Amino acid sequence: MAAPERDDTRALTVVMHTAFFVLLSASVARYLARHAGGPHTPWVIALSVLLAVLYVLGPALGTRPTPRRLAWLGLVVAAWALLVVLAPSFAWCAVPLFYTGLRTLPPRAAIPLVALLTALAVAAQLSLAGWADPNVLLAPPAVAAVATTVFVVMQRQAARRDALIADLVRTRRELAATERREGTLAERERLAREIHDTLAQGLSSQRMLLQAADRLWDSAPGTARDHVRTAADIAERSLAEARRFVHDLTPADLAEGGGLLRALHAVAERETTPGLTVRVHTEGSPPDPLPAPVESALLRIAQGALANVREHAGATTAALTLTCLDDQIVLDVTDDGRGFDPHTPAAGPASAAGERGHGLPAIRARLRQLGGTLTIESAPGEGTALSAAIPLEPR
């Protein structure tokens, strides 16, 4: 139960308890003023004291309909009924007892109790009036009906509100759990892309270089040693990349300064081999500064695309073209390799390899996070053109 609701319930309880003792005291005073020497006076006083003591003990028993609480309620009603029989003026104490019964019993049991208390109060008032007074006959049932209806409706509204709050809390917990799961999956996907674009590519290059060195070790030891040194350089750069993406830092080529263009030139220089030439072209000037997520995504896309060219395309030349427009920046990666049919991924080895693992899917995922698009144009024997466009804020 919320704090404001507890405060409201406590205030209502205090008012009802106070009203009961005020009405009980007024009834005792009225009786003593009119029947101080009557034969029932000791009984009335004793029953009044008993009723007051019983009523004081009630809060200690709680409000749930436990056997002890129900026995207590029965004793209170019995003591009050005897008082009403002996002194009809005690009928006014029925109103606080309505509240006690409604708080203790469920509605289907509390309503008959209220009806019984009302009937006793009406009978006592009619005997006191000495005639069928319409006001006495109709007013108490009307008051009891209004009080009972208001209390029951408020209780049902409170129950519905509690159910709604519980549902909202449960929904919030489920949403939080879903967000945690989605965050975990997103982080796994990020790490998978980073590993593919850095460590996996580096390991693949090292394997190719070391295999070539092994083949040439006896016939061309100088060339073999060059391959080994190149593999060591790649291993050193892969280690730097691993340290950076573990800490979610900027890619090493961007961290060295000079912006995206210098980083693309560095990637092209590393990917250039005796069998593959990679060039960089620019059209327009990129915004200064270019958003860091955009720079990082374009660099990783270039690395991933060139890895596919190196491993699967069989190309001799490739080009990175960075086009800077007012509303978007576009990176085109083209090669003169064997190509494939992009509409039938299983048609050729290039496409199959490109879609395997985290190649093109990783590129698409990076662009999707930035609201970008990926376009692939290729045909068997005609090379491949990959175009990655990312929207920018207007300058």
N, C-alpha and C positions, 0 to 999 in steps of 0.2 A: 504494500500500500504506500502511495506517495506521501511525502510529508504534509502538503496542503490538505490532502484527504484525511489523514490522521488528525490534523488539527481541527477540521470541520466536525469529524465524528466525536472528538473529545469535547468540543464546545456544545454540541447537541446533547451529549450525555450529561454534562454538567447542568445544563438548563433543565433537563427532564428530572434529574435527581433533586435539584433545588426545588422545582415545582412540586414534586411529590411531598417533600418534607414541609413545604409551606402549606399545601392543602391538608396534610395530615394534622399539622399544628392548628390550622384554622378550624378543622372539624372537631378536634379535641376541645379547643377553647369554646366553640359554639355549644358543644354538648354540655360542658361544665357550666356554662353560663345559664343554660335552660334546665338542666337536669342534674344539678350537682348533688342533690340528696336522693336521687332515684336508686332503685334496687339494682339496676344494671351498671351503675357507675364504676364499681371496682372491675367488673369484667371489661367494660369499654376501655378503661385506663390500661389494664393488663394487656388486652389485645392490641392496643395502640403501641405500647412499648415493644411487644413481641413483633409486631409488623415493622416497626422502625429498625429493630435489631436485625431481623431477617433481611430487610432491604439493604442495610449497611454491609451485610455479609455477601451480597450478590456479586459485586465486582471482583471479589477474590476467586470466584468460580469461573470467570471468563464469560464468553458469549456463545460458545458452541453448545449444542444440545446433548451434553454428556448426561449420564444418569444422575450425577450429583446436582447438575444445573437444573434438570427437569424436576427432581425432588424438591429443590429449593423453590422453583417457580410454583409448584403445587402448594407448598406450605404458605407462600405469600398470598396466592389467590384465595386459599381457604381462610386465612386470617382476615383478609379484607372482606370476604363474603360474610363471615360471622359479624364483623363490625357493622356492615351495612344492614344486616338483619336487626342488630341491636340499636343502631343509630343511623337512619337513612342518610344523614348529612355526609357520611363518609363516602358516599357514592362518587363524589368529585375526584377522589383519589384514583378513579379508574383510568383517567386520561394518561398519567405517567405509566400505569400498568399496561396500557395498550402498547406503548413503546417497548417496554421490557419483554412482553410476549412476542412482538414482531421481531425483535432482535434475537431472541432465543430460538424460536421455532421456525420451520419452513412455512411459506405462505399457506399451504393447504391445511396446516395444523394451527397456525396463528390466527387465521381469519375466523374459524369457529370459536376460538378462545375469546377473541374480541367481541364476537356476537354474544357470547355468554355473559361477559362482563357488562356489555351494554344493556342486555335484558335485565340483569340484576340491578343496574343503576336506574333504569326506567321504572322497574317495579318498586324500588325503594322510594323514588321521588313521587310516584303516584300515591303510595301509601301515606307519604308525608303530606302531600297536597290534599288528599281526601276526596279527590274527584278526577275524572279523566281529562286532565289539562292537556290540550293539543300541543302546547309548547313543550311540556315535559315528555309527552308521548313521541314527538317527532324530532325534537332538537338533538337529543343524545345520539340516536341512530345516524342522523345526518352528519354530526361531528365525527362519529366513529368511522363512518364510511369514507369521509374526506381524508381523515388522518391515515386510515389504512391504505387507501388508494395511493396517496402521495408517497407513503413510505415504501410500498411494494414497487411502485414505478421507479422510485429513486434507486432501490436495491437492484432492480433489473438493469437499469441504465449503468449502474456501477459495475455490475457483472459483465455487461457487454463491453464497457470501457476497459476493464481488466483483461478481458479476452483479446481485445484489439491491441492493447499494449503488449501483451504476451506474444501475439502474432508478429507485431512490429519488431520486437526484440529478437524473436527467432529468425525473422527475415533478415534483420541486420547482421546477425551472426552468420547466417548462410551466405549473405553477400560478402562479408569480410573473408569467410573461408574461400569463397570463389575467387575473390580478388587475390588472395594469397597464392592459390593454385595457379591462377593466370600469371601472376608475377613470377612464380617459380618457373613456369613453362617458358615465359618470355626470356628470362635470364638464361635458361638452358639453350634456347634458340640463339640468343646473342653469343654465348660462348661457343656454340657449334659453328656459327658463321665466322667468328674470329679465329677459331682453330683452323677452319678450312682455308681461310684467306691468308693465314700466316704460317703456322706450324706445318699444316698438311702440305702446302705448296713448297715450303722450304725443304721438308723431308723428301718430297718427290724429286725436287731438283737435285738434292744431295745424292739420292739414290742413282739418278741418271748419270751424274758426274762421276761418282765412284765406280759405277759399272763401266763407264767409258775409260776411266783411269786403269781399271783392272785389265781391260782388253789391251791397252796401249803400254802397259808397264814395261814389257820387254822390248817391244819394237820402237816405241817413242817415249822414253822415260821423261823427257822434258815436258812434253804435252801432258803426260799422265800427272806429273807433279803440279802443273798449272790447274788441272781439273781438281786435284785434291785441295789446293789453296783456295780455289773458287768455292768448293764445297764447305771449307772451313769458314770463309767469309759469310756464306749463306747461313751456316749454323749460328754464327755470332749474331747476325741480324735477327734470326728467328728467336734466339734467346731474349734479345731486347724486346721484341714484339710480345713474347709470352709474358714477360714481366709487366709490360704496359697494359695488356688487355686483362690480366688478372686484377689489376688495380683500376680498370675502366678508365685508362688514360688515353691521350691522343696517340694515334699511330706514330711510330718512330720517325717516318719520313716527314710528317707534319710537325712533329715536335722539334725537329732540327731547324725550323724557321724557313722563311721564303715562300710560304703559302702553298696553295694547291698546285700551281704550275710547276714550281720547283720539285715538289714531291712526285708529280707525274713524270717529269724528266728523269728523276732518280729511278723510278720503277722501270721506265723504258730502257734506261742504260743497263740495269741489272738483267732485264729479260733479253737484251740483245746478245745473240750468240753467233758463231760462224754460220749457222744455218738459218738464223732468224734475225731480221732487222726490224726494230721497233722505233717509230718516229712519233713525235708529238707536234700537233698543230693547234693553234688557237684562233678563234674568231671572236673579236670583242674583248673587253676587259672585264674580268670578274669583279663583283662588288667588293669593296674593301671596308670592313672585313666581311668575308663570306662566312655565314653561320657555321660554327664548328661541326654540328651534326652533318651538314651538307658536305663539307670538305671531307670528313671522315668516310661518309658513305661513298662518295665518288672515287676516292682513292681505293677503297676496298673493292668497289665494282671493277675498277681498272685492273687491280691485281687478280681478281677472280677470272675476269674475261681473258686476260693474257695467259693465265694458267691453263685455261681450256684450249687456247690457241696453241700453246707450246706442247701440250700433252696429246691433243686429239686432232688438230686441224691439218697438220703436215704442211703448214704455211712457210713461206720464205720471207714475207714482209707482213707487218701489221702496223696499224696507225691508231693513235689516240688523238681524237679531235675534240677540243673543249669549246663549245659555242655558248657565249654569254649574251642573253637577251634581257629585256627589261623585266619580264615577268617569270623567266625560268632560265635554268642553266642545263645544258645538254652535253652529255659525254657520249661520243660515238667511238666504238672499237671495231675496226674492220681488219680483215685479213684476206689473203689470196689462197686460202687452203682448200681442202677438198669439199667443204660445205656439206649441207644436208637439207632435208625437207623438213622445215619446222612444223608442218601440219601433220606429219607422221613421225613421231619421235623415235619409233623403232626402226626407221628406214635405214639409218646409217650409223656407223660407230661414233661419229662426232656427236650426233644428237643424243645417242644413248648415253654416252659418257658425260655429256654436258648436263643431262637431267639427273644423273646418278648422284647420290649423296647430297652435297650442299653447294653445287655449282650454280646453275641458273636459279634454282629455288632460293638460294641465299641472296642472290642479286634482287630477285623479286621481293623478298621479304624486306630488304633494306629500303627499297623504293616505296613499298607499301607504307612503311612507318612514316615516311616523309611526304606522303601524298603524291609520289611520282609514278611514272609509267615506264614500262619496258617494251621496246619494239625490236623484233628480230627478223631480219631479211636474209634468206639464204636459199641456195639451190645446190644440188649435187654437182661438184666440179666448178662452181662459180664463187667460192668463198662465202664469207659470212659478214654481215654488218649488224652490230648490236647497238641500240640507241637507248640511253637511259636519261630521262628528262625529269627534273625536280623543280617544282614551282618555287618562286621567290617572292618575298614581300616587295611591293612596288617601291622603286627608289624615289 
